[in-house]
Amino acid sequence: MFTCCWFLLFSNPYLIHKLTINWQAKQKTFQPNEQYNVGILLSGFVGFEFSSKQGFYGAAADRFIQAVRLYKLGHIKKILIAGGSGSIKRQEYKEADFVTLQLQEMGVPKQDILTENQSRNTYENALFSKKLLDSAHEKGPYLLITSAIHMKRSQEVFTKAGITTVAYPCNFNAIDNPQEFLSSITPSHNAFTGWDIYLKEVVGLLVYKLTGKA
């Protein structure tokens, strides 16, 4: 009975949908002529094939799309791409280096790209971005570009590191549309994926707070 109840709880699409909606940052609307010196693009949307050393975009690639779009529209003057490798063994694959080349292919001049390729997690994203921004004498506030569900944890970590940011969430995991009754109560394997993403953010923020990183 206990196992059955847990299964119904974590396979329920309505519950995780509502939790995700409430945790996600809200969509940002720009004011006329609103502009930032730097948009900070957090990595985590590229995977590498080790044999070919080729990078491939993942589900969170909307971060990259939005960063280029905001640059082209003039809302950000420069793009800081933050993120090295989350793998201890595969340090030769630096996501920020790959994205830097991709940005240049998309028409972003090299002088408008700041590359931070040493960080392995959100906490290090903030620490190393702070050093890079200070050394480049770039003035804030900065536009923080990351997935909507990752924004709460990211922004608190960046604030703790002394970086003032304005949230620009993208890659929304859940859209606040009305749900049909039958689909809301029917168990779904997709709900387990939703829980995995949601709990990673909630627990991650809690751990960062307990360790003084957020």
DRENDO-1510 file (C-alpha; in Angstrom, 1 decimal, always signed):
<recs>
REC; n; res; u; v; w
REC; 1; MET; +0.0; +0.0; +0.0 .
REC; 2; PHE; +2.8; +2.4; +1.0 .
REC; 3; THR; +4.7; +1.7; -2.3 .
REC; 4; CYS; +1.5; +2.2; -4.3 .
REC; 5; CYS; +0.9; +5.6; -2.7 .
REC; 6; TRP; +4.4; +6.7; -3.4 .
REC; 7; PHE; +4.1; +5.6; -7.0 .
REC; 8; LEU; +0.8; +7.5; -7.5 .
REC; 9; LEU; +2.4; +10.6; -5.9 .
REC; 10; PHE; +5.5; +10.8; -8.0 .
REC; 11; SER; +3.9; +9.7; -11.2 .
REC; 12; ASN; +1.1; +12.3; -11.0 .
REC; 13; PRO; +1.7; +14.9; -13.7 .
REC; 14; TYR; -0.5; +17.6; -12.2 .
REC; 15; LEU; +1.4; +17.8; -8.9 .
REC; 16; ILE; +4.9; +18.1; -10.4 .
REC; 17; HIS; +3.5; +20.5; -13.0 .
REC; 18; LYS; +2.2; +22.9; -10.3 .
REC; 19; LEU; +5.4; +22.6; -8.2 .
REC; 20; THR; +7.5; +23.4; -11.3 .
REC; 21; ILE; +5.4; +26.4; -12.3 .
REC; 22; ASN; +5.7; +27.8; -8.8 .
REC; 23; TRP; +9.5; +27.3; -8.6 .
REC; 24; GLN; +10.3; +28.6; -12.1 .
REC; 25; ALA; +11.2; +32.3; -12.5 .
REC; 26; LYS; +8.6; +34.3; -14.4 .
REC; 27; GLN; +9.1; +35.4; -18.0 .
REC; 28; LYS; +10.9; +38.8; -18.3 .
REC; 29; THR; +9.5; +41.6; -20.5 .
REC; 30; PHE; +12.0; +44.3; -21.5 .
REC; 31; GLN; +11.2; +48.0; -21.2 .
REC; 32; PRO; +12.0; +50.2; -24.3 .
REC; 33; ASN; +15.7; +50.8; -24.6 .
REC; 34; GLU; +16.5; +48.5; -21.6 .
REC; 35; GLN; +20.1; +47.4; -22.1 .
REC; 36; TYR; +22.8; +45.6; -20.0 .
REC; 37; ASN; +26.6; +45.7; -20.5 .
REC; 38; VAL; +26.9; +41.9; -20.1 .
REC; 39; GLY; +24.6; +39.0; -20.4 .
REC; 40; ILE; +25.8; +36.0; -18.3 .
REC; 41; LEU; +25.0; +32.8; -20.1 .
REC; 42; LEU; +25.3; +29.7; -17.9 .
REC; 43; SER; +26.5; +26.5; -19.5 .
REC; 44; GLY; +24.9; +23.1; -19.2 .
REC; 45; PHE; +23.4; +22.7; -22.6 .
REC; 46; VAL; +26.2; +21.0; -24.6 .
REC; 47; GLY; +27.3; +17.4; -24.5 .
REC; 48; PHE; +30.5; +16.1; -26.1 .
REC; 49; GLU; +31.2; +12.9; -28.1 .
REC; 50; PHE; +34.6; +11.9; -26.8 .
REC; 51; SER; +35.8; +10.0; -29.9 .
REC; 52; SER; +35.1; +12.9; -32.4 .
REC; 53; LYS; +35.5; +15.7; -29.8 .
REC; 54; GLN; +32.3; +17.2; -31.2 .
REC; 55; GLY; +29.8; +19.1; -29.2 .
REC; 56; PHE; +26.1; +18.6; -29.4 .
REC; 57; TYR; +23.3; +20.9; -28.1 .
REC; 58; GLY; +21.0; +19.4; -25.5 .
REC; 59; ALA; +17.5; +20.2; -24.3 .
REC; 60; ALA; +18.5; +23.5; -22.5 .
REC; 61; ALA; +20.0; +25.0; -25.7 .
REC; 62; ASP; +17.3; +27.7; -25.5 .
REC; 63; ARG; +19.8; +29.5; -23.3 .
REC; 64; PHE; +22.2; +29.8; -26.2 .
REC; 65; ILE; +19.4; +30.9; -28.6 .
REC; 66; GLN; +18.1; +33.5; -26.2 .
REC; 67; ALA; +21.6; +34.9; -25.5 .
REC; 68; VAL; +22.3; +35.4; -29.3 .
REC; 69; ARG; +18.8; +36.9; -29.8 .
REC; 70; LEU; +19.2; +39.4; -26.9 .
REC; 71; TYR; +22.6; +40.4; -28.3 .
REC; 72; LYS; +21.2; +40.9; -31.8 .
REC; 73; LEU; +18.3; +42.9; -30.4 .
REC; 74; GLY; +20.7; +45.2; -28.5 .
REC; 75; HIS; +19.5; +44.2; -25.0 .
REC; 76; ILE; +23.0; +43.1; -24.1 .
REC; 77; LYS; +26.3; +44.5; -25.3 .
REC; 78; LYS; +28.5; +41.5; -24.5 .
REC; 79; ILE; +28.0; +37.8; -23.7 .
REC; 80; LEU; +29.9; +36.1; -20.8 .
REC; 81; ILE; +29.7; +32.3; -21.3 .
REC; 82; ALA; +30.4; +30.6; -18.0 .
REC; 83; GLY; +31.2; +26.9; -17.7 .
REC; 84; GLY; +34.1; +24.5; -18.1 .
REC; 85; SER; +33.6; +20.8; -17.6 .
REC; 86; GLY; +31.5; +19.1; -14.9 .
REC; 87; SER; +33.5; +15.9; -15.4 .
REC; 88; ILE; +36.5; +15.3; -13.2 .
REC; 89; LYS; +38.1; +13.0; -15.8 .
REC; 90; ARG; +37.2; +14.8; -19.0 .
REC; 91; GLN; +38.6; +18.3; -18.3 .
REC; 92; GLU; +39.8; +18.7; -22.0 .
REC; 93; TYR; +36.2; +19.3; -23.0 .
REC; 94; LYS; +35.4; +22.9; -22.1 .
REC; 95; GLU; +31.8; +23.9; -22.8 .
REC; 96; ALA; +32.6; +27.7; -22.7 .
REC; 97; ASP; +35.3; +27.3; -25.4 .
REC; 98; PHE; +32.9; +25.4; -27.7 .
REC; 99; VAL; +30.2; +28.0; -27.2 .
REC; 100; THR; +32.6; +30.9; -27.8 .
REC; 101; LEU; +33.4; +29.5; -31.2 .
REC; 102; GLN; +29.7; +28.9; -31.9 .
REC; 103; LEU; +28.9; +32.5; -30.9 .
REC; 104; GLN; +31.5; +33.8; -33.3 .
REC; 105; GLU; +30.0; +31.6; -36.1 .
REC; 106; MET; +26.7; +33.3; -35.3 .
REC; 107; GLY; +28.2; +36.7; -35.9 .
REC; 108; VAL; +29.1; +37.8; -32.4 .
REC; 109; PRO; +32.5; +39.6; -32.5 .
REC; 110; LYS; +35.3; +38.1; -30.4 .
REC; 111; GLN; +35.7; +41.3; -28.5 .
REC; 112; ASP; +32.0; +41.0; -27.3 .
REC; 113; ILE; +32.6; +37.6; -25.8 .
REC; 114; LEU; +33.9; +36.9; -22.3 .
REC; 115; THR; +34.9; +33.3; -21.8 .
REC; 116; GLU; +35.0; +31.6; -18.3 .
REC; 117; ASN; +36.0; +28.0; -18.9 .
REC; 118; GLN; +37.1; +26.8; -15.4 .
REC; 119; SER; +33.9; +26.4; -13.4 .
REC; 120; ARG; +32.3; +23.0; -12.8 .
REC; 121; ASN; +29.1; +24.0; -11.1 .
REC; 122; THR; +26.8; +27.0; -10.4 .
REC; 123; TYR; +28.8; +28.1; -7.4 .
REC; 124; GLU; +32.0; +28.2; -9.4 .
REC; 125; ASN; +30.1; +29.9; -12.3 .
REC; 126; ALA; +29.5; +32.8; -9.9 .
REC; 127; LEU; +33.0; +32.9; -8.4 .
REC; 128; PHE; +34.9; +32.8; -11.7 .
REC; 129; SER; +32.4; +35.1; -13.4 .
REC; 130; LYS; +33.0; +37.7; -10.7 .
REC; 131; LYS; +36.7; +37.6; -11.2 .
REC; 132; LEU; +36.4; +37.9; -15.0 .
REC; 133; LEU; +33.9; +40.8; -14.8 .
REC; 134; ASP; +36.0; +42.7; -12.3 .
REC; 135; SER; +39.2; +42.2; -14.4 .
REC; 136; ALA; +37.3; +43.4; -17.5 .
REC; 137; HIS; +35.9; +46.4; -15.6 .
REC; 138; GLU; +32.4; +45.7; -16.7 .
REC; 139; LYS; +29.7; +47.4; -14.7 .
REC; 140; GLY; +26.5; +45.8; -13.5 .
REC; 141; PRO; +23.7; +44.9; -13.1 .
REC; 142; TYR; +24.1; +42.0; -15.4 .
REC; 143; LEU; +21.5; +40.0; -17.2 .
REC; 144; LEU; +21.6; +36.4; -16.0 .
REC; 145; ILE; +20.5; +33.9; -18.7 .
REC; 146; THR; +19.7; +30.4; -17.6 .
REC; 147; SER; +16.8; +27.9; -17.5 .
REC; 148; ALA; +13.7; +29.1; -15.6 .
REC; 149; ILE; +13.8; +26.3; -13.1 .
REC; 150; HIS; +17.5; +26.9; -12.5 .
REC; 151; MET; +17.2; +30.6; -12.0 .
REC; 152; LYS; +16.2; +30.8; -8.3 .
REC; 153; ARG; +19.4; +28.8; -7.2 .
REC; 154; SER; +21.6; +30.6; -9.7 .
REC; 155; GLN; +20.5; +34.1; -8.8 .
REC; 156; GLU; +20.9; +33.5; -5.1 .
REC; 157; VAL; +24.4; +32.1; -5.6 .
REC; 158; PHE; +25.4; +35.0; -7.9 .
REC; 159; THR; +24.1; +37.5; -5.3 .
REC; 160; LYS; +26.1; +35.9; -2.6 .
REC; 161; ALA; +29.2; +36.2; -4.7 .
REC; 162; GLY; +28.6; +39.9; -5.1 .
REC; 163; ILE; +27.1; +40.0; -8.6 .
REC; 164; THR; +23.9; +41.9; -9.0 .
REC; 165; THR; +21.8; +40.3; -11.7 .
REC; 166; VAL; +18.5; +40.7; -13.4 .
REC; 167; ALA; +16.8; +37.4; -14.3 .
REC; 168; TYR; +16.2; +36.4; -17.9 .
REC; 169; PRO; +14.7; +32.8; -17.6 .
REC; 170; CYS; +14.4; +30.6; -20.6 .
REC; 171; ASN; +14.0; +26.9; -21.4 .
REC; 172; PHE; +10.7; +26.6; -19.4 .
REC; 173; ASN; +10.1; +23.1; -18.2 .
REC; 174; ALA; +6.4; +23.8; -17.6 .
REC; 175; ILE; +4.0; +26.2; -19.2 .
REC; 176; ASP; +1.1; +27.5; -17.2 .
REC; 177; ASN; -1.7; +26.2; -19.4 .
REC; 178; PRO; -4.9; +24.6; -18.2 .
REC; 179; GLN; -4.6; +20.8; -17.9 .
REC; 180; GLU; -7.2; +18.4; -18.9 .
REC; 181; PHE; -8.7; +16.4; -16.1 .
REC; 182; LEU; -7.9; +12.9; -17.4 .
REC; 183; SER; -4.3; +13.8; -18.3 .
REC; 184; SER; -3.9; +15.3; -14.8 .
REC; 185; ILE; -4.8; +12.2; -12.9 .
REC; 186; THR; -3.3; +9.6; -15.3 .
REC; 187; PRO; +0.2; +8.4; -14.1 .
REC; 188; SER; +3.0; +9.4; -16.4 .
REC; 189; HIS; +6.6; +8.4; -16.6 .
REC; 190; ASN; +7.4; +12.0; -17.6 .
REC; 191; ALA; +6.5; +13.0; -14.0 .
REC; 192; PHE; +9.5; +11.1; -12.7 .
REC; 193; THR; +11.8; +13.2; -14.9 .
REC; 194; GLY; +10.1; +16.3; -13.7 .
REC; 195; TRP; +10.6; +15.3; -10.1 .
REC; 196; ASP; +14.3; +14.6; -10.8 .
REC; 197; ILE; +14.8; +18.1; -12.2 .
REC; 198; TYR; +12.7; +19.8; -9.5 .
REC; 199; LEU; +14.4; +18.1; -6.6 .
REC; 200; LYS; +17.9; +18.8; -8.0 .
REC; 201; GLU; +17.1; +22.5; -7.8 .
REC; 202; VAL; +15.4; +22.5; -4.4 .
REC; 203; VAL; +18.0; +20.3; -2.7 .
REC; 204; GLY; +20.8; +22.1; -4.5 .
REC; 205; LEU; +19.6; +25.5; -3.2 .
REC; 206; LEU; +19.2; +24.1; +0.3 .
REC; 207; VAL; +22.7; +22.6; +0.3 .
REC; 208; TYR; +24.1; +25.9; -1.0 .
REC; 209; LYS; +22.3; +27.8; +1.8 .
REC; 210; LEU; +23.6; +25.4; +4.5 .
REC; 211; THR; +27.2; +25.7; +3.2 .
REC; 212; GLY; +27.0; +29.5; +2.9 .
REC; 213; LYS; +27.2; +29.6; -0.9 .
REC; 214; ALA; +23.7; +31.1; -1.4 .
</recs>
